[in-house]
Structure formats: C-alpha cells, structure tokens
C-alpha cells in the first residue's frame, strides 16, 4: 500500500493509528499513559492490534526497532518509541512530544583498568555496539577513526572476550556495566520515550492527534507539579504568597480562626523541597501536599 493510500484509508476510517512497543522497556509506560489519558485499550496476550473503546485510536503492538519505519510508511500514523531508535534508524518522521518516561543514556564504556582521558582514547580502537549509525556520527563529529563492530544483545561482554576495546550501549543505572568490569566514560545521547508522527497526516488525523496531545500534556503537567494547601498567619501572608508561583497566583481563603488564612497553590516538582523549606521558615503551618491527576492550563 502506498503512503497516500494508507493516509486516505486511515482518514476515511476516522481513526488514528498508533504503534507502541509490543513488550519491553516502553510497553507498560506507554499503556499506562493511554490509560491516564482516559483511553481504554484492551491488551490481550499475543494481540497485535487493538481498538480503543472510547477514543478514535487503534493501537498496533510492534517491535520498537520497526516503529519508525511503520510510521514513515503511514502504516501507523503515530508511534511511541525511544529517541535512540529514531536517531539510529534515521527515518523521515516528525517528533511531536517528549513523554518523560523511559529515560536512559547511550554511553561509551571501557574496561576499568583502562586510562581514559578523552575521546582520543578511541582512536584506532574497536567499539562494539547495537547503534552503529549514532556511534559513527559521534566519531565523525569528534574526528576519531575507530572500527565499529555491530552486535545485537550482550554488548557489555565484548571487551571481556577480546572482541572490542570499548562498547557503546544504553545505560540506566550502570549496574550492568559494573558487573562486567566496565566504566562509563562518555555519554553521546540522552534518550527518553517520544511521540512521533507521519509527515503527511491528513487534517482529520491531525485533529485527532491534537486531542490526544491535549490529554498527554495535561497528564505530564500534573506529574511535574504538586498541589499545596497550608495555613498562614496573616502578618506573614505577603511573604508566604511571594514564595508561591502558582498557575497564576495563589488562592487565599480566611480561616475560622482569626488572624489566619488558608493558602492554596501549585508547586513544580523540581523546586518543591526548596520552596517548602522557605514556606516553613516563613511561618506556614499544616502544609498538605496533594498529587494532581490532570492539570489543564
């Protein structure tokens, strides 16, 4: 089926087709995101596709390496996949949204006994990796001539068996490298799950995608913020309010006890503890922190 025909068929059906990982690192988080967006999708064992019951969305369960190709070919209209896969495959797709989960890094590691000062260490070395395209681009950028040995799976054992002097692989905690006697020395890509789309969506498909993005962004904002309620003495109210950015400005309500007010606001997760400490020092009491399920601004 041609790209144009695939687009026309999807548009005529009035359904947006999304590809997500069939199993593995990003599958559970992708399904959780759809659920948090209020989209009900059945995910049976060995099921290859499923249609949402309450949103115009059809889900394809695919290998992560195949998702960029499916989206480029318009077999799927959009997809959730790791940035590392998109950059490695170099398919013609548009990145729509970074999703904030599946965070990891693509890093170079060497054996613990090696003295690594900078990337010049890699000159003339063999590097084992499952990401030859990204590694080649990195080496070219740095002006390093090295041999790339492409392997799939168990990349970390390559130095130990004499196959390579260095590896480049995805790293989360670094425990796998440690167990194999390797040290992480260079990060060449920070990666997370992203939403990609076909470059030629119809107006109808884009409209459905916009509705989905509206929900995704509301969920993301909620996760990055906390709702805070506190009691403040009125003589310290101005100072306490100045510490609370809020969405526009804090809500202030008088308490039954004279001389006190209840202050409600939203605090970013990244600055949460710093602000809470300042609020406490300014005289705030009874501070209550509540998670936000959805946040629409």
N, C-alpha and C positions, 0 to 999 in steps of 0.2 A: 504493500500500500504506500502511495506517495505521501509526502508530508502534507500537501494541500488536501488530499482526500481524507487523511486522518484528522486534520483540523476540522474539515467540514462535517465529518461524521460526528465528532465529539460535540461540535457546536449545535448540530441538529438535535442531538440527544439531550442537550441542556444539562449535561453532567461534566464536571471537571474530573480528570483522571490523575490521580497522584500515585507515584511509586515510592514505596518505603522498603527498607531492608527486611528481607524475609525472616532472618534470625540474626542474632549477634548484638553487637555493642549498641547500635542505634534503634533497634526494633522496638524495645519496650518503651523507651523515652518518646519515640515518635507516636506510638499508640496512646501513650499517656497524654501527650499534647493534644491529640484529636479529642480525647475524652474531656480534657479540661476546657476545650473549646465548645463543649456541648454536642459533639458529633458522635453518634452511636455507630460503631463499626464492629461487626462480628469477625472474629479472627480464629477460625477453626483450624485444627491440625492439618497440615499439608495443603491448606487452602491457598490458591494462587491469586485470587481476587475476591473482593467483597464490596458490596454497595452500602453506603451509609443509609440508615433508615429515616433520618430526619434532616439531611442536608444533601444538595446535589453533588455528591462526591463518590467516586468509585476508586477503591484502593487496590493497587497491584503490589503483591509481595514478591520482591526480586532480590537477586544478589546485588550487594552495594556497588560492585565494580561495573554492573550493567546499567545502573540507573541513569548516569549522564547520557549514555547512548540512546536509551529509550526516550528520554526527554528531548534530545536533539532531533530524533526521528519522528517526534509527535505521537509515538505510541502511548506515552504518558504526557500529560500537559505540564505537570509539575512533579517535583520529587524532593525528598528529604535525604541528604547524603552528606558525608564528611567533606570539608573543604579539601582535604588531602586527595580525595578521589577525583574531585572536579579538576584540580590543578594537574594531577597526574594524567588524566585522560584527555585533557585539553579539548573538550567538546564545545560546540557552539551553543551555549545556554546562557541565560541571564541569572545572576544571583539576585534573589528578591529580598531575603531576610536572613540574618544570622539568628539562630534559635537559642543559643545559650547553653545547650547541653552537648554531651559527647566531646567535651574539651580534652585535647591532648596536644602533643607537640611532635613534630618529626625532627629527630635529632641524630647527630653523628656520635658514635661511641667508639672508644678504643680500649685495648686491654689495660688493666690497672697499672701495670709496670711501665707502660709507655710514657715518655715525657712529651706532652702536647702543649706547645706554647701558642700556636695559632694555626690557621688553615694550611700554612706551608708544609705542615707535617704530612698532609695527604698527598703531596707531590710524588708521583710515581707509585703510589700505593694501590692496592686492590680494595674496593669498597663493596661489600655485599648489601643488597637492598631489594625491596619489593617496589621501590619507587624510582626507577632509573631516570625518568623524564625530569622529575623535580631535582634529583641529585645532579644530573648533567647540567641543568640550568644554573644551579648553585655554583658548581665548579667552574663553569664558563664565566660567570659573573666575577668570581674571585681570581680568575686566571690560573687555575690549577689543572694540571694534566694528570689524571688518575684513571685507573681502569675500573669500570663499573661492572660488577658481577651480579646479574639479576637472578634472584631466587625467590620462591614463594614459601612462606612459613619457616619458622625456626631460624630466622636470620641471625639471632644472637649467638648461635653456636659456631658460626663461620670462622671467627678468629681462633677459637679453641681447637679446631680441626685443621687449621692451616689453609683454609680456603680464602681468607682475606685478612688484611691488617686492620680493617675498620668496618663498621656497619652503619647503615642509616635506617632507622626504624621508628615506628610510633612509640611514644613514651607517655605513660600516665603517672605512675608513682615512682618508676625507676627500679622497682624491686626485681624485675626480671633481668635487667642489666646487672644488678648487684650479684644475683645468684649465679650469673655466668661469667663473673670476673671482669665486667666491663665498666667503664666510666663514661658518663655523658659529657661531651666536651663542646658541642656546637649545636645550637637549635637553628634549624633553617626554615621552619614553618610552624606557626601556631594555628591549630585547627580546631574547629567545632562543627556541629551539625548546621547545615544551611538549607534554605528552601530555594530551589532553582526552578526556572520555568523555560518552556519552549519560546524561542524568539519571535514566533509568529502566532500568538494567541489571537483568537477572534475577540470581538468586542464582548460577546456573551461570556466567553471563558474568562476574560479579564475581569468582568463584573463579578463573577462567582469568586475568583481569586481575591478580589478586593474585600469581599465579605469575609472570606477565610482569614485574610491578613488582619482585618479589624479585630477578630476574635483572638488571633495569635498575639497581637501586640497588647491587648488587654490582659491576657494571661501573663505575658512577660513582665509588664509593668507591675502587676500585682506581686510577682515573685521578688522583684527588686525593691519593694517598699513594704513598710510596716505601718499599721495604724496605731497611733499612740493616744491614750487618754491619761490625763494627770490632773491633780488638784494643785492650784497655785494660790498663794497668798496675794491679795490684791496689791499690796505695796511692792511686790516683786513681779507683777504681771507683765509690765512693759519689757523687762529684761528677759523673762522667760519666753515671751512671744518672739522677741528678736532672735532667739536661738532656733526657732521652728520655721523652716521654709514653707512647708505645706504645699498643696497643689496651687493655691492662690494665696490664702492667708489662713492661719489657724481659726477654728471655731471656738468662741469663748461664751460660756453659759454661767450664770450666777448659781452658786450652791445655796442650799438651805441655811448653812452656817454663815453668818455674816462675816464679811471680810475675806471670803474665799470664792474662787471661780474654778469651773471645770474647763480644761483646755483640750481640744481635740485637734490632731494634726496627722500628717503623713511624713515619715522619715525614710530616706533612702537607706537601703541595707548597707551600702558602702561607708556611710558616715554614722551609722546607727549608734555604736557604742560611744563614740566621741561626743555626740550630742547628748546622749542620755547622762553621761558623767557631768556635763556642763549644766543640764537641767537640774540634776540633783544638787549640785553646788549652789545653784541659784535659788533653792528653796522649794522646788517641786516635790510633791509627795504623792503617794498612792499611784505610782506610774504603772499603767496597764498597757501591755503590748499585745496587739491582735493581728494575726495573719490576714492578708487581703486575698480573697478568692479571685476577683476580677477588678481591674482598675481602668476606667474609661475617662479620658481627659479631652 
